[in-house]
Each structure stands twice: as C-alpha cells, then as structure tokens.
Amino acid sequence: MNYLRVLFSLIAIYLTGCAAKPPATFSRPDSTWKKSIEQSPVFAQNHTGFALFDLQKQQMVAQHNAERYFVPASNTKLFTFFAGLSMLGDSLPALRYVTRGDSLIFWGTGDPSFLNPELPASGVLGFLKNWPGKLFFSASNHAGKRFGLGWSWDDFGDYYQSEISPFPIHGNVIRFKINNQQHLFSVQPAFFRGKIEMADGPAPKTETKVVRKEFENVFKCQNCGTSDYSDDVPYVTSPELTTQLLSALVGKEVGLLDLPLVRTARTLFSVRADEVYQKMLQESDNMMAEQIMLMCAARLDSLPLQTETGIEHVQKTFLTDLPDAPEWVDGSGLSRHNLFTPRSMVKLLQKIHDKVPQERLFGLLAIGGKAGTLKNQYKAAEPFVFAKTGTLGGCYNLSGYLRTKSGKILVFSFMNNNFVRKTVDIRREVEQILTNIRDTY
C-alpha cells in the first residue's frame, strides 16, 4: 500500500507540474513581416500591398492589403508573358502569306523581331528577298491604334513608347549614334538618314539630343557637334512607310493592298519566343510586350488584330480563376488604367510556374545581382530573387519568386503606389524585407 501511495503521489506531482507550464508559443513569420510593412516609416504615406505564397505548402504565408487594387506599371508584362505562353508556340509567327500566280501577298502578325537590333536575325528578310515574283503587303487585318489606352501623349519621342503596328521594322525606332572624335553619325535604318535636320543655334538644353515632330518623321539634331550621343527615337508608322522600308530592304518594289486576311494563309515563323520573353522581362521592353499581345490576337483569325482582342481572349479563356478580376488594358503597363491586386499577381505567378520549368523560368526574369533591372540589387553569392519590376511616377512594384536559405521557393507580389518620396527609398525597403524573408523563412 505504501508503495502505491508513493507511486500515485509522484504521478500527481508530474501532472501538476505539466499543467503549470504555459503552452509553447511560436512566433508566426507572417505576422512579423506584416508588422514590418505596416510599421515601416518608408511606407507610412503610400499605399502598400503584399502577398507571399509557399509553393511547397500550397498556402498563403503572409498578406497585407493583398485584396486591394494597385497600378502595376510593368508588372503588367507578367500578364503579357502568360498570354504568350498560353497562345504562342516555341517560335513566333512572323507573317501570314498566300501566293497568287507569281505574287506573294502577306500580312503582319505583330512580330517585333524583324531587323530588331536587340534580337537575333531571322529568315524573314531572306524569304522576301528570294521571292522571284511580285510582293504585296496588306495591313487590313490591323484595327488597333498607335498607342495604348491612357498612354502619356507627350512621350511620343521617347524610346520606351514606340508605336504599335502590324509589321514592325527595326523595333519601330531609329537608332542614332554620334561619335564626334571619329566623325561618325550613324542612322539605322539608313532610310531615315535624309530626314535629319540640324537645329539652328543652341538647343533649349545643353545636351545633344535628336527630337521628332509629333505626327511627322522629321527629326532635328540639337547640339550634334558638341558631344557623343546614342539613343533610339520612335518613328511614325504607317502601311505606306512599311512598304517603302521593305522595298529598300528587299531591293524591289513592295506594293500595298487593302486585302482581308485569307483564312487559308500560311504562317512563316521567325525567332524563338524565349528570345523576346527574356528581353521583355529582364529589360522591361515595352515594344516587345505590346507586340506580343498583337501576336496573341493574330492567332484569332476571325477577330481584328488589336491589343484589346488578345487581352479579352486571354482573360475569358485562361484567367477566370484569379481571386480578383484584373483591369487590364495594354501589354506593357504604360497605362495607369491597369489595376491588379497582389493576390491575383501571386496566382498568376503560380500559373506561370506550372507552365514553365523552373530553371528556364528563372533565366527569363530579371535576376537579383545578376541580370536585367535587378542587376544592382539583391546581390548575393547565389541569386535568390527572380522577378519583374514595375515603375512609374509614384509606383514601384516587384513580383516574382524568392528562394530562401532553407531552399524553399516562395511566390511574392510587393506593390507600392501613390508615394512622393524617392523611388530608391521604396526600393531599398522592399529589398530589406524580402532579404529578411530569405534569411528567416
């Protein structure tokens, strides 16, 4: 009996001691990061949204205003990338064509690669040059405007806002290079060399610059003899100019027809799609993005070749499962009419990750410390951020993938709008928070 009393007493003491201990508590990493965003003095006056998703666990890790809409700027290009993945193949469609007797009649698809100085050469020019008969171009399938909805009207002369067209040539820009020491004045395409005027007297600003009239291909070079200069200036596109440029390139006349696209037209392909995707995503090339959306529209023969056609089809066919329906109006993100939520951005990135092998995908995006618009940020022995930046006045967004020190892959969208402080301050704060997540998750 004494033995049993002692045994029961020991058990009671043990149970009482266990009950007296407070339950173990574990700090939730999501609350830590949410708190750091909410209490950040850098974000105090702007609108900030954040969503973080664990691919392995298939669950949201942290959210802050993730359901609210933000102007995405060039994060829009992730939607364009998804559209291309969903509708275009491994190689881009360069043009559609039919033959009538000895004549070759062709239509543009929006392919941005033809003689584009930023992309590899394709066989399209050789195809046209080697045609033994007559050549005719038709732009009747194109119903879009030169600019997207809500674009800044006074950016017509800046390299990042070239016009949208069914058959771009040389990226729809003229590349000017001036080297005064070598007495070099280069103009590509050379077709435009005779359209350059030297400005009389000193320019309003002291730097060398080539400026264009808004609606004419008339260019003035200001202070051209004072310093070296290199820049791309958009030219005004038109079907007539396209045929003139093509005639000069192929060495014979290219006629212009107003002929509807024939359903039986064959397709000629150009460069690998990844060549364009990488340029668009790493360097945030607006021209590539807009033309990708035209190529998506070109896959729908019964509908007009315009950006709205491609966007509407992609939304109705492939994006009905997003948490919040996007307001999506262009391919590049130049328009402030675009509105996306961080949680929809994260869902889109999950869908992209499902479509593209991870190694290939991460090589297409801007890479922290290594390539593209993130080359000078997130520097580490091993890259850990693979993402798309998005910047406009008062907007800085970053959406993509983060590899943690523990080896996990997280999907994130960090969106900042309506700030008046310097963009570099916002960018550094985003970098600090994402780096902390990399180190601690």
C-alpha positions as CSV (number, residue, x, y, z in Angstrom):
1,M,0.0,0.0,0.0
2,N,2.8,2.4,0.9
3,Y,4.4,1.6,-2.5
4,L,1.1,2.5,-4.3
5,R,0.7,5.8,-2.3
6,V,4.2,6.9,-3.3
7,L,3.6,6.0,-6.9
8,F,0.3,7.9,-7.1
9,S,2.0,10.9,-5.4
10,L,4.8,11.0,-8.0
11,I,2.3,10.8,-10.8
12,A,0.2,13.7,-9.3
13,I,3.3,15.8,-8.9
14,Y,4.3,15.2,-12.5
15,L,0.9,16.0,-13.9
16,T,0.6,19.2,-11.8
17,G,4.0,20.4,-13.0
18,C,3.0,19.8,-16.6
19,A,-0.3,21.7,-16.1
20,A,1.6,24.6,-14.5
21,K,3.8,25.1,-17.6
22,P,2.4,27.7,-20.1
23,P,1.7,26.2,-23.6
24,A,4.6,26.6,-26.0
25,T,4.2,29.6,-28.3
26,F,5.7,30.0,-31.7
27,S,6.1,33.4,-33.4
28,R,4.3,33.5,-36.8
29,P,6.6,34.7,-39.5
30,D,3.6,36.2,-41.4
31,S,2.8,38.5,-38.5
32,T,6.4,39.6,-38.3
33,W,6.6,40.6,-42.0
34,K,3.1,42.1,-41.9
35,K,4.1,44.2,-38.9
36,S,7.3,45.3,-40.6
37,I,5.3,46.6,-43.6
38,E,2.6,48.2,-41.5
39,Q,5.0,50.0,-39.2
40,S,7.6,50.9,-41.9
41,P,8.2,54.7,-41.8
42,V,9.2,54.4,-45.5
43,F,5.7,53.2,-46.4
44,A,3.9,55.5,-44.0
45,Q,2.3,57.8,-46.6
46,N,1.9,55.5,-49.6
47,H,-0.4,52.5,-50.4
48,T,1.4,49.2,-50.0
49,G,0.1,45.7,-50.8
50,F,1.9,42.4,-50.2
51,A,1.2,38.7,-50.8
52,L,3.6,35.8,-50.1
53,F,2.8,32.2,-51.1
54,D,4.7,29.0,-50.3
55,L,4.8,26.7,-53.3
56,Q,5.6,23.6,-51.4
57,K,2.8,24.0,-48.8
58,Q,0.5,25.5,-51.4
59,Q,-0.7,28.1,-49.0
60,M,-0.5,31.9,-48.4
61,V,2.1,32.7,-45.8
62,A,1.5,36.5,-45.4
63,Q,-0.8,39.2,-46.7
64,H,-1.2,42.9,-46.4
65,N,-3.8,44.7,-48.4
66,A,-3.5,41.8,-50.9
67,E,-7.1,42.2,-52.0
68,R,-6.7,45.8,-52.9
69,Y,-6.1,47.1,-56.4
70,F,-2.8,48.8,-57.4
71,V,-1.4,50.3,-60.6
72,P,1.0,47.6,-61.7
73,A,3.2,49.5,-64.1
74,S,5.5,47.0,-65.9
75,N,4.3,44.1,-63.7
76,T,1.6,44.0,-66.4
77,K,4.3,42.3,-68.5
78,L,3.8,39.2,-66.4
79,F,0.2,39.0,-67.7
80,T,1.6,39.5,-71.3
81,F,4.1,36.7,-70.7
82,F,1.4,34.4,-69.5
83,A,-0.6,35.3,-72.6
84,G,2.3,34.4,-74.9
85,L,2.8,31.1,-73.1
86,S,-0.8,30.3,-73.5
87,M,-1.3,31.2,-77.1
88,L,2.1,31.3,-78.9
89,G,4.4,28.3,-79.6
90,D,8.1,28.0,-79.2
91,S,8.7,30.2,-82.3
92,L,7.0,33.4,-83.1
93,P,4.7,33.9,-86.2
94,A,6.4,36.4,-88.4
95,L,3.8,36.9,-91.1
96,R,0.9,35.2,-92.9
97,Y,1.0,34.8,-96.6
98,V,-0.7,33.4,-99.7
99,T,0.5,33.1,-103.3
100,R,-1.5,34.3,-106.4
101,G,0.3,33.4,-109.6
102,D,3.8,34.9,-109.3
103,S,2.7,37.3,-106.5
104,L,3.3,36.8,-102.7
105,I,0.7,38.6,-100.6
106,F,1.5,38.9,-96.9
107,W,0.0,40.3,-93.6
108,G,1.8,41.2,-90.4
109,T,1.2,39.4,-87.1
110,G,2.8,42.0,-84.9
111,D,6.1,40.1,-84.7
112,P,8.6,42.5,-83.1
113,S,11.8,40.7,-84.3
114,F,12.1,41.9,-88.0
115,L,15.6,43.6,-88.1
116,N,15.2,44.4,-84.4
117,P,18.7,45.4,-83.2
118,E,18.0,43.8,-79.8
119,L,17.1,40.3,-81.2
120,P,18.8,37.6,-83.3
121,A,18.3,37.7,-87.0
122,S,15.6,35.5,-88.6
123,G,15.0,34.2,-92.1
124,V,12.1,36.6,-92.9
125,L,14.1,39.1,-94.9
126,G,15.7,36.3,-96.9
127,F,12.3,34.8,-97.5
128,L,11.0,38.1,-99.0
129,K,14.2,38.8,-100.9
130,N,14.3,35.4,-102.5
131,W,10.7,35.5,-103.8
132,P,11.1,35.6,-107.6
133,G,7.8,37.4,-108.3
134,K,5.9,40.4,-107.0
135,L,5.5,41.3,-103.3
136,F,2.4,42.9,-101.8
137,F,1.7,43.9,-98.2
138,S,-1.7,44.3,-96.7
139,A,-2.4,45.9,-93.3
140,S,-6.2,45.5,-93.5
141,N,-6.2,42.9,-90.6
142,H,-4.9,45.6,-88.2
143,A,-7.6,47.6,-86.3
144,G,-5.6,48.9,-83.4
145,K,-4.3,52.4,-82.6
146,R,-0.7,53.6,-82.5
147,F,-0.7,53.9,-78.7
148,G,-2.4,52.1,-75.8
149,L,-5.3,53.4,-73.7
150,G,-4.2,56.1,-71.3
151,W,-0.6,56.4,-72.5
152,S,1.1,59.8,-72.0
153,W,0.6,61.8,-75.1
154,D,3.9,63.7,-74.8
155,D,6.1,60.6,-74.6
156,F,5.8,60.0,-78.4
157,G,9.5,60.9,-78.9
158,D,10.9,58.6,-76.1
159,Y,12.5,55.2,-76.9
160,Y,10.1,53.4,-74.4
161,Q,7.0,54.4,-76.3
162,S,7.4,53.3,-79.9
163,E,4.2,52.9,-81.9
164,I,2.2,49.6,-82.1
165,S,2.0,48.2,-85.6
166,P,1.2,45.0,-87.5
167,F,4.7,44.7,-89.1
168,P,7.3,46.4,-87.0
169,I,10.7,47.1,-88.7
170,H,13.8,47.8,-86.6
171,G,11.7,47.9,-83.4
172,N,9.8,50.9,-84.8
173,V,12.7,53.1,-83.7
174,I,15.6,54.8,-85.4
175,R,18.9,54.3,-83.7
176,F,21.2,57.3,-83.7
177,K,24.9,57.1,-82.8
178,I,27.2,60.1,-82.9
179,N,30.9,59.9,-82.2
180,N,32.5,63.3,-82.7
181,Q,36.1,62.2,-82.4
182,Q,35.6,59.7,-85.2
183,H,33.3,62.0,-87.1
184,L,30.7,59.2,-87.0
185,F,27.0,59.9,-87.5
186,S,25.1,56.6,-87.8
187,V,21.4,56.3,-88.5
188,Q,19.6,52.9,-88.6
189,P,17.6,52.2,-90.6
190,A,19.6,54.2,-93.2
191,F,16.3,55.0,-95.0
192,F,15.8,57.9,-92.5
193,R,19.2,59.5,-92.9
194,G,17.9,62.1,-95.3
195,K,15.2,63.2,-92.8
196,I,17.6,64.6,-90.2
197,E,17.9,68.3,-89.8
198,M,20.5,70.2,-87.8
199,A,18.9,72.6,-85.3
200,D,19.8,76.3,-85.8
201,G,21.5,77.9,-82.9
202,P,21.9,76.5,-79.4
203,A,19.3,73.9,-78.2
204,P,17.0,74.8,-75.3
205,K,19.0,72.3,-73.2
206,T,22.8,71.8,-73.4
207,E,22.9,68.1,-74.1
208,T,23.0,66.5,-77.6
209,K,19.6,65.2,-78.5
210,V,17.5,64.1,-81.5
211,V,13.9,65.2,-81.4
212,R,10.9,64.4,-83.6
213,K,7.8,66.2,-84.7
214,E,4.8,64.6,-83.1
215,F,3.0,63.4,-86.3
216,E,5.8,63.6,-88.9
217,N,9.1,61.8,-89.5
218,V,11.0,65.0,-89.3
219,F,13.9,64.9,-86.9
220,K,16.2,67.6,-85.6
221,C,19.6,67.0,-84.0
222,Q,20.3,69.5,-81.3
223,N,23.9,70.3,-80.4
224,C,25.1,67.4,-82.6
225,G,28.7,68.7,-82.8
226,T,29.3,69.1,-79.0
227,S,29.2,65.6,-77.5
228,D,28.8,61.9,-78.3
229,Y,25.3,60.6,-78.4
230,S,23.4,57.3,-78.7
231,D,19.6,56.9,-78.5
232,D,16.6,55.3,-80.0
233,V,13.8,57.6,-81.3
234,P,10.4,56.2,-82.4
235,Y,9.3,56.9,-85.9
236,V,5.7,57.4,-87.1
237,T,4.5,54.2,-88.6
238,S,2.0,53.7,-91.5
239,P,1.3,50.9,-94.1
240,E,2.7,53.2,-96.8
241,L,6.0,53.7,-94.8
242,T,6.2,49.9,-94.2
243,T,6.1,49.2,-97.9
244,Q,8.7,51.9,-98.6
245,L,11.1,50.5,-95.9
246,L,10.6,46.9,-97.2
247,S,11.2,48.0,-100.8
248,A,14.5,49.5,-99.8
249,L,15.4,46.3,-97.9
250,V,14.5,43.7,-100.4
251,G,15.8,45.7,-103.4
252,K,12.5,45.8,-105.4
253,E,9.1,47.4,-105.1
254,V,6.7,46.1,-102.4
255,G,3.1,47.0,-103.3
256,L,0.3,47.9,-100.8
257,L,-3.0,46.2,-101.0
258,D,-6.2,46.5,-98.9
259,L,-7.0,42.8,-98.8
260,P,-8.6,41.0,-95.9
261,L,-6.6,38.2,-94.3
262,V,-7.3,34.9,-96.1
263,R,-8.1,32.0,-93.8
264,T,-6.0,29.7,-95.8
265,A,-2.9,31.8,-95.4
266,R,0.2,30.0,-94.3
267,T,2.4,31.1,-91.4
268,L,6.1,31.9,-91.6
269,F,7.9,31.8,-88.2
270,S,10.9,33.9,-87.0
271,V,12.8,33.7,-83.7
272,R,12.4,31.6,-80.6
273,A,9.7,33.1,-78.3
274,D,12.1,33.0,-75.3
275,E,14.4,35.5,-77.0
276,V,11.5,38.0,-76.9
277,Y,10.2,37.0,-73.5
278,Q,13.7,37.4,-71.9
279,K,14.2,40.9,-73.5
280,M,10.7,41.9,-72.3
281,L,11.0,40.6,-68.8
282,Q,14.7,41.4,-68.0
283,E,15.0,44.8,-69.6
284,S,11.3,45.7,-69.3
285,D,11.0,46.3,-73.1
286,N,7.6,47.9,-73.8
287,M,7.7,47.4,-77.5
288,M,8.2,43.6,-77.1
289,A,5.2,43.5,-74.7
290,E,2.8,45.3,-76.9
291,Q,3.7,43.3,-80.0
292,I,3.3,40.0,-78.1
293,M,-0.3,41.0,-77.4
294,L,-0.8,41.7,-81.1
295,M,0.6,38.2,-81.9
296,C,-1.9,36.7,-79.5
297,A,-4.7,38.5,-81.2
298,A,-3.3,37.3,-84.6
299,R,-4.0,33.7,-83.5
300,L,-7.7,34.6,-83.7
301,D,-8.2,34.9,-87.4
302,S,-11.9,35.9,-87.2
303,L,-11.1,38.9,-84.9
304,P,-9.3,42.2,-85.6
305,L,-5.6,42.5,-84.9
306,Q,-5.6,44.7,-81.9
307,T,-4.4,44.6,-78.2
308,E,-8.0,44.5,-76.8
309,T,-8.8,41.3,-78.8
310,G,-5.8,39.4,-77.3
311,I,-6.5,40.6,-73.7
312,E,-10.2,39.8,-73.8
313,H,-9.5,36.3,-75.1
314,V,-6.8,35.5,-72.5
315,Q,-9.0,36.8,-69.7
316,K,-12.0,34.8,-70.7
317,T,-10.1,31.6,-71.6
318,F,-7.3,31.3,-69.1
319,L,-7.7,33.7,-66.2
320,T,-11.2,33.2,-64.8
321,D,-9.7,31.6,-61.6
322,L,-7.9,34.8,-60.4
323,P,-9.0,35.9,-56.9
324,D,-9.8,39.4,-58.3
325,A,-10.7,40.2,-61.9
326,P,-7.9,42.4,-63.4
327,E,-8.4,45.7,-65.1
328,W,-6.0,45.0,-68.0
329,V,-5.8,47.4,-71.0
330,D,-2.3,47.1,-72.5
331,G,0.7,44.8,-72.9
332,S,3.4,46.9,-71.4
333,G,2.0,48.6,-68.3
334,L,2.5,52.1,-69.6
335,S,-1.2,52.8,-68.9
336,R,-2.4,53.8,-65.4
337,H,-5.8,52.2,-66.3
338,N,-4.3,48.8,-65.5
339,L,-5.2,47.7,-62.0
340,F,-4.3,44.4,-60.3
341,T,-4.3,43.0,-56.8
342,P,-1.2,41.4,-55.1
343,R,-3.0,38.1,-54.5
344,S,-4.0,38.0,-58.2
345,M,-0.4,38.6,-59.2
346,V,0.6,35.7,-56.9
347,K,-2.0,33.4,-58.5
348,L,-0.8,34.4,-62.0
349,L,2.8,33.6,-61.0
350,Q,1.7,30.2,-59.7
351,K,0.1,29.5,-63.1
352,I,3.3,30.6,-64.9
353,H,5.4,28.4,-62.6
354,D,3.1,25.4,-63.6
355,K,3.7,26.1,-67.3
356,V,7.4,26.7,-67.4
357,P,10.2,24.6,-66.0
358,Q,11.7,26.5,-63.1
359,E,15.3,26.8,-64.4
360,R,14.1,28.1,-67.7
361,L,11.6,30.5,-66.0
362,F,14.1,32.0,-63.6
363,G,16.5,32.6,-66.5
364,L,13.9,34.7,-68.3
365,L,13.2,37.0,-65.4
366,A,15.3,39.8,-64.0
367,I,17.8,38.1,-61.6
368,G,18.9,39.8,-58.4
369,G,22.5,40.9,-58.6
370,K,23.0,39.4,-62.0
371,A,20.7,40.4,-64.9
372,G,18.2,42.9,-66.1
373,T,16.5,45.6,-63.9
374,L,17.6,43.8,-60.7
375,K,21.3,43.6,-61.6
376,N,22.3,46.1,-59.0
377,Q,20.0,44.8,-56.2
378,Y,19.8,41.6,-54.1
379,K,23.4,40.9,-54.5
380,A,24.4,37.5,-53.1
381,A,26.8,34.6,-53.8
382,E,23.7,32.7,-55.1
383,P,20.9,34.7,-56.7
384,F,17.7,34.5,-54.7
385,V,15.2,36.9,-56.3
386,F,13.8,36.2,-59.8
387,A,11.2,38.8,-60.6
388,K,9.6,41.6,-62.7
389,T,9.9,45.2,-61.7
390,G,7.3,47.8,-62.4
391,T,8.0,51.5,-62.1
392,L,6.0,54.7,-63.0
393,G,5.9,58.0,-61.2
394,G,4.7,57.2,-57.7
395,C,4.7,53.5,-58.4
396,Y,7.2,50.8,-57.5
397,N,6.2,47.1,-57.7
398,L,8.1,43.9,-57.6
399,S,6.5,40.5,-58.3
400,G,8.2,37.1,-58.8
401,Y,9.9,34.3,-57.0
402,L,12.2,34.1,-53.9
403,R,14.5,31.3,-53.0
404,T,15.1,31.1,-49.2
405,K,18.2,29.9,-47.5
406,S,16.3,26.8,-46.4
407,G,15.7,26.0,-50.1
408,K,12.0,26.8,-50.3
409,I,10.5,28.7,-53.3
410,L,8.1,31.5,-52.4
411,V,5.9,33.5,-54.8
412,F,5.5,37.1,-53.9
413,S,4.0,40.4,-55.0
414,F,5.0,43.7,-53.4
415,M,3.1,46.7,-54.7
416,N,3.6,50.3,-53.8
417,N,1.5,53.2,-55.2
418,N,1.0,56.9,-54.5
419,F,4.3,57.8,-52.9
420,V,6.0,61.1,-53.2
421,R,9.4,60.2,-51.7
422,K,12.2,59.0,-53.9
423,T,11.7,55.6,-55.6
424,V,15.1,54.5,-54.4
425,D,13.8,54.7,-50.7
426,I,10.9,52.4,-51.5
427,R,13.0,50.0,-53.5
428,R,15.5,49.7,-50.6
429,E,12.8,49.0,-48.1
430,V,11.3,46.3,-50.3
431,E,14.8,44.8,-50.7
432,Q,15.3,44.8,-46.9
433,I,12.1,43.0,-46.2
434,L,12.5,40.4,-48.9
435,T,16.1,39.7,-47.8
436,N,14.8,39.2,-44.3
437,I,12.3,36.6,-45.6
438,R,15.1,34.9,-47.5
439,D,17.1,34.6,-44.3
440,T,14.5,33.6,-41.8
441,Y,11.8,31.5,-43.6
